[in-house]
Amino acid sequence: MISQLLAEGAIVHHSELPIPGILFGVIAFVSFLALGLVTMSYRDVANRHSHKTAGTKASH
């Protein structure tokens, strides 16, 4: 009786993934690529408005 209870407790219930496993990696890669593009789009923004910072630059 005890061995039967232990055997029933050892049963693992497997659940299916909603999408294939490789797509989780693809989604993560595309997400990081999109975030990288957003980050790169802000490069050199401060230099576009040099008239605002012209007086604060140190002259050497």
CHARMM-style PDB file with segment names, atoms N, HN, CA, C and O in Angstrom:
ATOM      1  N   MET     1       0.824  -1.184   0.000  1.00  0.00      PROA
ATOM      2  CA  MET     1       0.000   0.000   0.000  1.00  0.00      PROA
ATOM      3  C   MET     1       0.874   1.255   0.000  1.00  0.00      PROA
ATOM      4  O   MET     1       0.606   2.190  -0.755  1.00  0.00      PROA
ATOM      5  N   ILE     2       1.908   1.288   0.831  1.00  0.00      PROA
ATOM      6  HN  ILE     2       2.126   0.529   1.445  1.00  0.00      PROA
ATOM      7  CA  ILE     2       2.777   2.466   0.880  1.00  0.00      PROA
ATOM      8  C   ILE     2       3.510   2.626  -0.444  1.00  0.00      PROA
ATOM      9  O   ILE     2       3.664   3.749  -0.924  1.00  0.00      PROA
ATOM     10  N   SER     3       3.964   1.536  -1.042  1.00  0.00      PROA
ATOM     11  HN  SER     3       3.840   0.624  -0.651  1.00  0.00      PROA
ATOM     12  CA  SER     3       4.690   1.627  -2.313  1.00  0.00      PROA
ATOM     13  C   SER     3       3.770   2.148  -3.422  1.00  0.00      PROA
ATOM     14  O   SER     3       4.221   2.849  -4.328  1.00  0.00      PROA
ATOM     15  N   GLN     4       2.490   1.805  -3.349  1.00  0.00      PROA
ATOM     16  HN  GLN     4       2.123   1.236  -2.613  1.00  0.00      PROA
ATOM     17  CA  GLN     4       1.541   2.294  -4.340  1.00  0.00      PROA
ATOM     18  C   GLN     4       1.353   3.809  -4.179  1.00  0.00      PROA
ATOM     19  O   GLN     4       1.277   4.517  -5.183  1.00  0.00      PROA
ATOM     20  N   LEU     5       1.277   4.316  -2.966  1.00  0.00      PROA
ATOM     21  HN  LEU     5       1.339   3.741  -2.150  1.00  0.00      PROA
ATOM     22  CA  LEU     5       1.145   5.761  -2.733  1.00  0.00      PROA
ATOM     23  C   LEU     5       2.395   6.506  -3.197  1.00  0.00      PROA
ATOM     24  O   LEU     5       2.304   7.596  -3.762  1.00  0.00      PROA
ATOM     25  N   LEU     6       3.560   5.907  -2.955  1.00  0.00      PROA
ATOM     26  HN  LEU     6       3.633   5.021  -2.497  1.00  0.00      PROA
ATOM     27  CA  LEU     6       4.802   6.535  -3.405  1.00  0.00      PROA
ATOM     28  C   LEU     6       4.873   6.561  -4.934  1.00  0.00      PROA
ATOM     29  O   LEU     6       5.333   7.545  -5.515  1.00  0.00      PROA
ATOM     30  N   ALA     7       4.428   5.505  -5.578  1.00  0.00      PROA
ATOM     31  HN  ALA     7       4.054   4.706  -5.107  1.00  0.00      PROA
ATOM     32  CA  ALA     7       4.456   5.443  -7.036  1.00  0.00      PROA
ATOM     33  C   ALA     7       3.501   6.465  -7.628  1.00  0.00      PROA
ATOM     34  O   ALA     7       3.817   7.076  -8.650  1.00  0.00      PROA
ATOM     35  N   GLU     8       2.354   6.665  -7.021  1.00  0.00      PROA
ATOM     36  HN  GLU     8       2.097   6.169  -6.191  1.00  0.00      PROA
ATOM     37  CA  GLU     8       1.406   7.652  -7.526  1.00  0.00      PROA
ATOM     38  C   GLU     8       1.937   9.075  -7.315  1.00  0.00      PROA
ATOM     39  O   GLU     8       1.667   9.961  -8.125  1.00  0.00      PROA
ATOM     40  N   GLY     9       2.679   9.295  -6.249  1.00  0.00      PROA
ATOM     41  HN  GLY     9       2.899   8.575  -5.591  1.00  0.00      PROA
ATOM     42  CA  GLY     9       3.247  10.606  -5.980  1.00  0.00      PROA
ATOM     43  C   GLY     9       4.408  10.937  -6.904  1.00  0.00      PROA
ATOM     44  O   GLY     9       4.734  12.109  -7.091  1.00  0.00      PROA
ATOM     45  N   ALA    10       5.040   9.916  -7.486  1.00  0.00      PROA
ATOM     46  HN  ALA    10       4.776   8.964  -7.334  1.00  0.00      PROA
ATOM     47  CA  ALA    10       6.185  10.128  -8.357  1.00  0.00      PROA
ATOM     48  C   ALA    10       5.772  10.442  -9.792  1.00  0.00      PROA
ATOM     49  O   ALA    10       6.622  10.764 -10.622  1.00  0.00      PROA
ATOM     50  N   ILE    11       4.510  10.354 -10.087  1.00  0.00      PROA
ATOM     51  HN  ILE    11       3.819  10.093  -9.414  1.00  0.00      PROA
ATOM     52  CA  ILE    11       4.047  10.639 -11.443  1.00  0.00      PROA
ATOM     53  C   ILE    11       4.171  12.129 -11.703  1.00  0.00      PROA
ATOM     54  O   ILE    11       3.684  12.951 -10.928  1.00  0.00      PROA
ATOM     55  N   VAL    12       4.823  12.462 -12.793  1.00  0.00      PROA
ATOM     56  HN  VAL    12       5.219  11.794 -13.423  1.00  0.00      PROA
ATOM     57  CA  VAL    12       5.022  13.860 -13.166  1.00  0.00      PROA
ATOM     58  C   VAL    12       4.022  14.190 -14.269  1.00  0.00      PROA
ATOM     59  O   VAL    12       3.938  13.507 -15.290  1.00  0.00      PROA
ATOM     60  N   HSD    13       3.278  15.247 -14.032  1.00  0.00      PROA
ATOM     61  HN  HSD    13       3.346  15.802 -13.202  1.00  0.00      PROA
ATOM     62  CA  HSD    13       2.305  15.664 -15.027  1.00  0.00      PROA
ATOM     63  C   HSD    13       2.982  16.619 -15.989  1.00  0.00      PROA
ATOM     64  O   HSD    13       3.469  17.679 -15.594  1.00  0.00      PROA
ATOM     65  N   HSD    14       3.009  16.236 -17.244  1.00  0.00      PROA
ATOM     66  HN  HSD    14       2.614  15.375 -17.565  1.00  0.00      PROA
ATOM     67  CA  HSD    14       3.683  17.019 -18.276  1.00  0.00      PROA
ATOM     68  C   HSD    14       2.668  17.937 -18.950  1.00  0.00      PROA
ATOM     69  O   HSD    14       1.578  17.508 -19.328  1.00  0.00      PROA
ATOM     70  N   SER    15       3.040  19.193 -19.092  1.00  0.00      PROA
ATOM     71  HN  SER    15       3.925  19.542 -18.784  1.00  0.00      PROA
ATOM     72  CA  SER    15       2.157  20.118 -19.796  1.00  0.00      PROA
ATOM     73  C   SER    15       2.842  20.573 -21.075  1.00  0.00      PROA
ATOM     74  O   SER    15       4.058  20.763 -21.103  1.00  0.00      PROA
ATOM     75  N   GLU    16       2.081  20.740 -22.100  1.00  0.00      PROA
ATOM     76  HN  GLU    16       1.093  20.585 -22.076  1.00  0.00      PROA
ATOM     77  CA  GLU    16       2.609  21.155 -23.393  1.00  0.00      PROA
ATOM     78  C   GLU    16       2.861  22.657 -23.407  1.00  0.00      PROA
ATOM     79  O   GLU    16       2.133  23.425 -22.778  1.00  0.00      PROA
ATOM     80  N   LEU    17       3.890  23.063 -24.124  1.00  0.00      PROA
ATOM     81  HN  LEU    17       4.482  22.439 -24.635  1.00  0.00      PROA
ATOM     82  CA  LEU    17       4.167  24.476 -24.305  1.00  0.00      PROA
ATOM     83  C   LEU    17       3.191  25.052 -25.332  1.00  0.00      PROA
ATOM     84  O   LEU    17       2.782  24.346 -26.254  1.00  0.00      PROA
ATOM     85  N   PRO    18       2.817  26.309 -25.189  1.00  0.00      PROA
ATOM     86  CA  PRO    18       1.878  26.892 -26.149  1.00  0.00      PROA
ATOM     87  C   PRO    18       2.481  27.080 -27.537  1.00  0.00      PROA
ATOM     88  O   PRO    18       1.756  27.087 -28.532  1.00  0.00      PROA
ATOM     89  N   ILE    19       3.817  27.234 -27.612  1.00  0.00      PROA
ATOM     90  HN  ILE    19       4.407  27.229 -26.804  1.00  0.00      PROA
ATOM     91  CA  ILE    19       4.517  27.344 -28.895  1.00  0.00      PROA
ATOM     92  C   ILE    19       5.754  26.464 -28.822  1.00  0.00      PROA
ATOM     93  O   ILE    19       6.187  26.104 -27.727  1.00  0.00      PROA
ATOM     94  N   PRO    20       6.331  26.111 -29.964  1.00  0.00      PROA
ATOM     95  CA  PRO    20       7.554  25.303 -29.927  1.00  0.00      PROA
ATOM     96  C   PRO    20       8.674  26.022 -29.162  1.00  0.00      PROA
ATOM     97  O   PRO    20       8.731  27.252 -29.159  1.00  0.00      PROA
ATOM     98  N   GLY    21       9.542  25.278 -28.531  1.00  0.00      PROA
ATOM     99  HN  GLY    21       9.496  24.279 -28.533  1.00  0.00      PROA
ATOM    100  CA  GLY    21      10.576  25.834 -27.669  1.00  0.00      PROA
ATOM    101  C   GLY    21      11.520  26.794 -28.372  1.00  0.00      PROA
ATOM    102  O   GLY    21      11.946  27.780 -27.771  1.00  0.00      PROA
ATOM    103  N   ILE    22      11.854  26.534 -29.620  1.00  0.00      PROA
ATOM    104  HN  ILE    22      11.508  25.733 -30.108  1.00  0.00      PROA
ATOM    105  CA  ILE    22      12.792  27.389 -30.343  1.00  0.00      PROA
ATOM    106  C   ILE    22      12.221  28.789 -30.545  1.00  0.00      PROA
ATOM    107  O   ILE    22      12.981  29.750 -30.660  1.00  0.00      PROA
ATOM    108  N   LEU    23      10.916  28.917 -30.588  1.00  0.00      PROA
ATOM    109  HN  LEU    23      10.298  28.136 -30.495  1.00  0.00      PROA
ATOM    110  CA  LEU    23      10.317  30.236 -30.795  1.00  0.00      PROA
ATOM    111  C   LEU    23      10.499  31.151 -29.588  1.00  0.00      PROA
ATOM    112  O   LEU    23      10.485  32.372 -29.741  1.00  0.00      PROA
ATOM    113  N   PHE    24      10.667  30.594 -28.405  1.00  0.00      PROA
ATOM    114  HN  PHE    24      10.679  29.602 -28.281  1.00  0.00      PROA
ATOM    115  CA  PHE    24      10.956  31.429 -27.238  1.00  0.00      PROA
ATOM    116  C   PHE    24      12.293  32.144 -27.432  1.00  0.00      PROA
ATOM    117  O   PHE    24      12.417  33.326 -27.111  1.00  0.00      PROA
ATOM    118  N   GLY    25      13.277  31.442 -27.950  1.00  0.00      PROA
ATOM    119  HN  GLY    25      13.176  30.482 -28.212  1.00  0.00      PROA
ATOM    120  CA  GLY    25      14.568  32.056 -28.241  1.00  0.00      PROA
ATOM    121  C   GLY    25      14.484  33.089 -29.341  1.00  0.00      PROA
ATOM    122  O   GLY    25      15.115  34.143 -29.262  1.00  0.00      PROA
ATOM    123  N   VAL    26      13.700  32.788 -30.378  1.00  0.00      PROA
ATOM    124  HN  VAL    26      13.187  31.932 -30.443  1.00  0.00      PROA
ATOM    125  CA  VAL    26      13.532  33.736 -31.487  1.00  0.00      PROA
ATOM    126  C   VAL    26      12.846  35.007 -30.996  1.00  0.00      PROA
ATOM    127  O   VAL    26      13.242  36.110 -31.373  1.00  0.00      PROA
ATOM    128  N   ILE    27      11.836  34.864 -30.170  1.00  0.00      PROA
ATOM    129  HN  ILE    27      11.514  33.968 -29.864  1.00  0.00      PROA
ATOM    130  CA  ILE    27      11.126  36.026 -29.634  1.00  0.00      PROA
ATOM    131  C   ILE    27      12.066  36.865 -28.763  1.00  0.00      PROA
ATOM    132  O   ILE    27      12.053  38.094 -28.842  1.00  0.00      PROA
ATOM    133  N   ALA    28      12.873  36.212 -27.940  1.00  0.00      PROA
ATOM    134  HN  ALA    28      12.884  35.214 -27.875  1.00  0.00      PROA
ATOM    135  CA  ALA    28      13.829  36.942 -27.099  1.00  0.00      PROA
ATOM    136  C   ALA    28      14.858  37.669 -27.955  1.00  0.00      PROA
ATOM    137  O   ALA    28      15.201  38.817 -27.672  1.00  0.00      PROA
ATOM    138  N   PHE    29      15.355  37.008 -29.003  1.00  0.00      PROA
ATOM    139  HN  PHE    29      15.077  36.075 -29.232  1.00  0.00      PROA
ATOM    140  CA  PHE    29      16.347  37.632 -29.884  1.00  0.00      PROA
ATOM    141  C   PHE    29      15.767  38.849 -30.588  1.00  0.00      PROA
ATOM    142  O   PHE    29      16.418  39.891 -30.652  1.00  0.00      PROA
ATOM    143  N   VAL    30      14.565  38.734 -31.111  1.00  0.00      PROA
ATOM    144  HN  VAL    30      14.036  37.887 -31.058  1.00  0.00      PROA
ATOM    145  CA  VAL    30      13.921  39.859 -31.796  1.00  0.00      PROA
ATOM    146  C   VAL    30      13.650  40.996 -30.812  1.00  0.00      PROA
ATOM    147  O   VAL    30      13.803  42.167 -31.162  1.00  0.00      PROA
ATOM    148  N   SER    31      13.253  40.664 -29.595  1.00  0.00      PROA
ATOM    149  HN  SER    31      13.128  39.713 -29.311  1.00  0.00      PROA
ATOM    150  CA  SER    31      13.003  41.698 -28.593  1.00  0.00      PROA
ATOM    151  C   SER    31      14.279  42.463 -28.261  1.00  0.00      PROA
ATOM    152  O   SER    31      14.263  43.693 -28.208  1.00  0.00      PROA
ATOM    153  N   PHE    32      15.383  41.754 -28.035  1.00  0.00      PROA
ATOM    154  HN  PHE    32      15.395  40.755 -28.078  1.00  0.00      PROA
ATOM    155  CA  PHE    32      16.644  42.423 -27.730  1.00  0.00      PROA
ATOM    156  C   PHE    32      17.163  43.209 -28.926  1.00  0.00      PROA
ATOM    157  O   PHE    32      17.769  44.267 -28.754  1.00  0.00      PROA
ATOM    158  N   LEU    33      16.933  42.707 -30.128  1.00  0.00      PROA
ATOM    159  HN  LEU    33      16.440  41.848 -30.268  1.00  0.00      PROA
ATOM    160  CA  LEU    33      17.330  43.443 -31.325  1.00  0.00      PROA
ATOM    161  C   LEU    33      16.543  44.748 -31.437  1.00  0.00      PROA
ATOM    162  O   LEU    33      17.114  45.787 -31.769  1.00  0.00      PROA
ATOM    163  N   ALA    34      15.253  44.703 -31.168  1.00  0.00      PROA
ATOM    164  HN  ALA    34      14.789  43.859 -30.899  1.00  0.00      PROA
ATOM    165  CA  ALA    34      14.429  45.910 -31.213  1.00  0.00      PROA
ATOM    166  C   ALA    34      14.865  46.902 -30.141  1.00  0.00      PROA
ATOM    167  O   ALA    34      14.943  48.101 -30.408  1.00  0.00      PROA
ATOM    168  N   LEU    35      15.151  46.420 -28.931  1.00  0.00      PROA
ATOM    169  HN  LEU    35      15.088  45.446 -28.715  1.00  0.00      PROA
ATOM    170  CA  LEU    35      15.623  47.314 -27.874  1.00  0.00      PROA
ATOM    171  C   LEU    35      16.983  47.911 -28.223  1.00  0.00      PROA
ATOM    172  O   LEU    35      17.249  49.069 -27.901  1.00  0.00      PROA
ATOM    173  N   GLY    36      17.833  47.145 -28.868  1.00  0.00      PROA
ATOM    174  HN  GLY    36      17.617  46.204 -29.129  1.00  0.00      PROA
ATOM    175  CA  GLY    36      19.128  47.662 -29.305  1.00  0.00      PROA
ATOM    176  C   GLY    36      18.971  48.745 -30.361  1.00  0.00      PROA
ATOM    177  O   GLY    36      19.698  49.738 -30.345  1.00  0.00      PROA
ATOM    178  N   LEU    37      18.029  48.561 -31.274  1.00  0.00      PROA
ATOM    179  HN  LEU    37      17.438  47.754 -31.286  1.00  0.00      PROA
ATOM    180  CA  LEU    37      17.781  49.585 -32.293  1.00  0.00      PROA
ATOM    181  C   LEU    37      17.244  50.869 -31.679  1.00  0.00      PROA
ATOM    182  O   LEU    37      17.608  51.964 -32.108  1.00  0.00      PROA
ATOM    183  N   VAL    38      16.383  50.743 -30.680  1.00  0.00      PROA
ATOM    184  HN  VAL    38      16.087  49.854 -30.331  1.00  0.00      PROA
ATOM    185  CA  VAL    38      15.875  51.930 -29.991  1.00  0.00      PROA
ATOM    186  C   VAL    38      17.020  52.643 -29.285  1.00  0.00      PROA
ATOM    187  O   VAL    38      17.106  53.871 -29.321  1.00  0.00      PROA
ATOM    188  N   THR    39      17.894  51.883 -28.648  1.00  0.00      PROA
ATOM    189  HN  THR    39      17.824  50.886 -28.619  1.00  0.00      PROA
ATOM    190  CA  THR    39      19.034  52.482 -27.961  1.00  0.00      PROA
ATOM    191  C   THR    39      19.962  53.174 -28.949  1.00  0.00      PROA
ATOM    192  O   THR    39      20.440  54.277 -28.682  1.00  0.00      PROA
ATOM    193  N   MET    40      20.222  52.540 -30.085  1.00  0.00      PROA
ATOM    194  HN  MET    40      19.834  51.644 -30.302  1.00  0.00      PROA
ATOM    195  CA  MET    40      21.104  53.136 -31.080  1.00  0.00      PROA
ATOM    196  C   MET    40      20.495  54.379 -31.713  1.00  0.00      PROA
ATOM    197  O   MET    40      21.225  55.243 -32.198  1.00  0.00      PROA
ATOM    198  N   SER    41      19.188  54.481 -31.716  1.00  0.00      PROA
ATOM    199  HN  SER    41      18.595  53.779 -31.322  1.00  0.00      PROA
ATOM    200  CA  SER    41      18.553  55.648 -32.320  1.00  0.00      PROA
ATOM    201  C   SER    41      18.778  56.908 -31.499  1.00  0.00      PROA
ATOM    202  O   SER    41      18.596  58.012 -32.012  1.00  0.00      PROA
ATOM    203  N   TYR    42      19.168  56.770 -30.238  1.00  0.00      PROA
ATOM    204  HN  TYR    42      19.316  55.873 -29.821  1.00  0.00      PROA
ATOM    205  CA  TYR    42      19.427  57.921 -29.382  1.00  0.00      PROA
ATOM    206  C   TYR    42      20.892  58.343 -29.383  1.00  0.00      PROA
ATOM    207  O   TYR    42      21.276  59.231 -28.622  1.00  0.00      PROA
ATOM    208  N   ARG    43      21.719  57.720 -30.226  1.00  0.00      PROA
ATOM    209  HN  ARG    43      21.407  56.999 -30.845  1.00  0.00      PROA
ATOM    210  CA  ARG    43      23.124  58.104 -30.304  1.00  0.00      PROA
ATOM    211  C   ARG    43      23.246  59.509 -30.869  1.00  0.00      PROA
ATOM    212  O   ARG    43      22.524  59.882 -31.794  1.00  0.00      PROA
ATOM    213  N   ASP    44      24.127  60.254 -30.329  1.00  0.00      PROA
ATOM    214  HN  ASP    44      24.713  59.952 -29.578  1.00  0.00      PROA
ATOM    215  CA  ASP    44      24.481  61.570 -30.835  1.00  0.00      PROA
ATOM    216  C   ASP    44      23.335  62.580 -30.797  1.00  0.00      PROA
ATOM    217  O   ASP    44      23.354  63.557 -31.546  1.00  0.00      PROA
ATOM    218  N   VAL    45      22.354  62.364 -29.953  1.00  0.00      PROA
ATOM    219  HN  VAL    45      22.338  61.571 -29.344  1.00  0.00      PROA
ATOM    220  CA  VAL    45      21.235  63.301 -29.851  1.00  0.00      PROA
ATOM    221  C   VAL    45      21.701  64.624 -29.261  1.00  0.00      PROA
ATOM    222  O   VAL    45      21.229  65.681 -29.678  1.00  0.00      PROA
ATOM    223  N   ALA    46      22.613  64.586 -28.306  1.00  0.00      PROA
ATOM    224  HN  ALA    46      22.996  63.727 -27.967  1.00  0.00      PROA
ATOM    225  CA  ALA    46      23.088  65.826 -27.678  1.00  0.00      PROA
ATOM    226  C   ALA    46      23.816  66.706 -28.689  1.00  0.00      PROA
ATOM    227  O   ALA    46      23.755  67.932 -28.589  1.00  0.00      PROA
ATOM    228  N   ASN    47      24.492  66.114 -29.645  1.00  0.00      PROA
ATOM    229  HN  ASN    47      24.542  65.119 -29.726  1.00  0.00      PROA
ATOM    230  CA  ASN    47      25.233  66.907 -30.623  1.00  0.00      PROA
ATOM    231  C   ASN    47      24.333  67.538 -31.671  1.00  0.00      PROA
ATOM    232  O   ASN    47      24.787  68.417 -32.403  1.00  0.00      PROA
ATOM    233  N   ARG    48      23.114  67.139 -31.770  1.00  0.00      PROA
ATOM    234  HN  ARG    48      22.745  66.425 -31.175  1.00  0.00      PROA
ATOM    235  CA  ARG    48      22.183  67.749 -32.719  1.00  0.00      PROA
ATOM    236  C   ARG    48      21.783  69.146 -32.282  1.00  0.00      PROA
ATOM    237  O   ARG    48      21.365  69.962 -33.104  1.00  0.00      PROA
ATOM    238  N   HSD    49      21.910  69.424 -31.000  1.00  0.00      PROA
ATOM    239  HN  HSD    49      22.250  68.762 -30.333  1.00  0.00      PROA
ATOM    240  CA  HSD    49      21.499  70.707 -30.457  1.00  0.00      PROA
ATOM    241  C   HSD    49      22.705  71.394 -29.835  1.00  0.00      PROA
ATOM    242  O   HSD    49      22.699  71.722 -28.649  1.00  0.00      PROA
ATOM    243  N   SER    50      23.732  71.608 -30.637  1.00  0.00      PROA
ATOM    244  HN  SER    50      23.736  71.342 -31.601  1.00  0.00      PROA
ATOM    245  CA  SER    50      24.958  72.174 -30.098  1.00  0.00      PROA
ATOM    246  C   SER    50      24.790  73.623 -29.667  1.00  0.00      PROA
ATOM    247  O   SER    50      25.557  74.100 -28.831  1.00  0.00      PROA
ATOM    248  N   HSD    51      23.806  74.340 -30.213  1.00  0.00      PROA
ATOM    249  HN  HSD    51      23.183  73.952 -30.892  1.00  0.00      PROA
ATOM    250  CA  HSD    51      23.598  75.727 -29.820  1.00  0.00      PROA
ATOM    251  C   HSD    51      23.163  75.850 -28.360  1.00  0.00      PROA
ATOM    252  O   HSD    51      23.343  76.903 -27.749  1.00  0.00      PROA
ATOM    253  N   LYS    52      22.605  74.804 -27.806  1.00  0.00      PROA
ATOM    254  HN  LYS    52      22.459  73.948 -28.302  1.00  0.00      PROA
ATOM    255  CA  LYS    52      22.170  74.841 -26.410  1.00  0.00      PROA
ATOM    256  C   LYS    52      23.343  74.647 -25.454  1.00  0.00      PROA
ATOM    257  O   LYS    52      23.291  75.115 -24.317  1.00  0.00      PROA
ATOM    258  N   THR    53      24.382  73.979 -25.889  1.00  0.00      PROA
ATOM    259  HN  THR    53      24.424  73.600 -26.813  1.00  0.00      PROA
ATOM    260  CA  THR    53      25.507  73.701 -24.999  1.00  0.00      PROA
ATOM    261  C   THR    53      26.773  74.450 -25.411  1.00  0.00      PROA
ATOM    262  O   THR    53      27.844  74.180 -24.868  1.00  0.00      PROA
ATOM    263  N   ALA    54      26.677  75.379 -26.353  1.00  0.00      PROA
ATOM    264  HN  ALA    54      25.807  75.599 -26.794  1.00  0.00      PROA
ATOM    265  CA  ALA    54      27.861  76.089 -26.848  1.00  0.00      PROA
ATOM    266  C   ALA    54      28.525  76.912 -25.755  1.00  0.00      PROA
ATOM    267  O   ALA    54      29.753  77.003 -25.737  1.00  0.00      PROA
ATOM    268  N   GLY    55      27.778  77.507 -24.855  1.00  0.00      PROA
ATOM    269  HN  GLY    55      26.781  77.432 -24.870  1.00  0.00      PROA
ATOM    270  CA  GLY    55      28.360  78.350 -23.811  1.00  0.00      PROA
ATOM    271  C   GLY    55      28.975  77.589 -22.670  1.00  0.00      PROA
ATOM    272  O   GLY    55      29.749  78.160 -21.902  1.00  0.00      PROA
ATOM    273  N   THR    56      28.660  76.324 -22.529  1.00  0.00      PROA
ATOM    274  HN  THR    56      28.031  75.860 -23.153  1.00  0.00      PROA
ATOM    275  CA  THR    56      29.153  75.552 -21.383  1.00  0.00      PROA
ATOM    276  C   THR    56      30.407  74.761 -21.692  1.00  0.00      PROA
ATOM    277  O   THR    56      30.981  74.162 -20.783  1.00  0.00      PROA
ATOM    278  N   LYS    57      30.853  74.736 -22.931  1.00  0.00      PROA
ATOM    279  HN  LYS    57      30.387  75.223 -23.670  1.00  0.00      PROA
ATOM    280  CA  LYS    57      32.049  73.973 -23.276  1.00  0.00      PROA
ATOM    281  C   LYS    57      33.282  74.700 -22.751  1.00  0.00      PROA
ATOM    282  O   LYS    57      33.392  75.923 -22.839  1.00  0.00      PROA
ATOM    283  N   ALA    58      34.184  73.929 -22.215  1.00  0.00      PROA
ATOM    284  HN  ALA    58      34.095  72.936 -22.144  1.00  0.00      PROA
ATOM    285  CA  ALA    58      35.430  74.505 -21.702  1.00  0.00      PROA
ATOM    286  C   ALA    58      36.360  74.779 -22.873  1.00  0.00      PROA
ATOM    287  O   ALA    58      36.529  73.923 -23.741  1.00  0.00      PROA
ATOM    288  N   SER    59      36.946  75.927 -22.906  1.00  0.00      PROA
ATOM    289  HN  SER    59      36.808  76.622 -22.200  1.00  0.00      PROA
ATOM    290  CA  SER    59      37.891  76.242 -23.983  1.00  0.00      PROA
ATOM    291  C   SER    59      39.302  76.012 -23.476  1.00  0.00      PROA
ATOM    292  O   SER    59      39.711  76.563 -22.454  1.00  0.00      PROA
ATOM    293  N   HSD    60      40.029  75.198 -24.199  1.00  0.00      PROA
ATOM    294  HN  HSD    60      39.696  74.750 -25.030  1.00  0.00      PROA
ATOM    295  CA  HSD    60      41.395  74.855 -23.803  1.00  0.00      PROA
ATOM    296  C   HSD    60      42.353  75.421 -24.790  1.00  0.00      PROA
ATOM    297  OT1 HSD    60      43.563  75.248 -24.645  1.00  0.00      PROA
TER     298      HSD     60
END
